Amino acid sequence: MADNKFLEYKGKPLVRKGNEIYYGDMSESFIVRFEILSYSESGNIQTADKVNIQLLDSNTDLDMKDRIKKESTKDNLFDALDLGFTWLERALKG
């Protein structure tokens, strides 16, 4: 039997699929989606330099436009993750 363990950050799953990173537990009311829009090259290292962040309602029965509660774009992955984690924490408390 396969063990479906995900990488976790602050006790919540962090899953990457292609240029998308999802953070949060689908059993809770919100998750965060990060979409890497573009990369820059620094030597032979590729880094994200434009990232779209969306706070999503985890109800997959809704249309995607209705699931988006907040959206922003940041110029690096670190700032995007910081904002997304903050949004999720506040949404789950409120």
N, C-alpha and C positions, 0 to 999 in steps of 0.2 A: 504494500500500500504506500502511495506517495505521501510524503510529509509536506503539506502546503504551508510551510513557514515563510513569512515575508520579512524583509529587512524592516526594522521598526525604529522610529524616532519618537522619543517621549511617549512610548507605549502605544503608538498607532502605526499601522502598516504604511510603508513607503514603497510604492511599486512603479517601476519604469517600463513603458512599452513604447519603443521607438523614440520619438521626440516628445512624448508625453510622460509626465510623472504625476501619480495620484497619491494623495496623502489623506489618511483618515480611514475610519471604520464604516463600512456600508450599513452596519446595523444602527449607526447613530444618524442624526438628522441632517448632517452636512459633511461634505468632503471638499478637498481643494484639488484642482487640476492645474498643473503647470504645463504649458506648451512652449517648447523651445522653438522660437521663430527663426533665429539665425545664429551662426557660429562665427568666431574669429580664430585665426591661426596664430599661435605664438610658438615659433620654432616648429616642432612636430607635435605640439599639443593643441587640441581643439577645445575651445571654451565657449560656453553659451554667452552671447552678447545681447540678446533680445528675448525676453521671456514674458509670455502672457499668463496672467494668474486669474483663475475663476473660483469663487466660492460657489459651490453647487449644492442644491438640495439633493439628498441621496435617493429621493423617490424617482426611480427610473420609469415610472408610468407617465410622468409629466413630459411635455415637449422640452427639448434642450433649452430653448429660449426662456421658458418658464422656470427652469431649474437654476439659471444663473442669477445669483443674488448680488454679487459684487464682481467687478472685473477691473483689471489694471494691467499695465505693461511696465516692466523694469528692464534696466540696461545690463543686468548680470544676474546669474542664478542665485547668488547669496542674498541679494536684496529681495528677489522674488520669493525665495523660501521664507525669509524673515517676515515679509508681509503676509504671505499665505498662512503661515503658522499662527500669526496673531489673529487674523480674521477667523480662522477655525476655532481657536480657543475662545474668542469672544462670542461667536455664534452658538457654540455648544453650551456656554454658561447662561446665555440670555434667552 
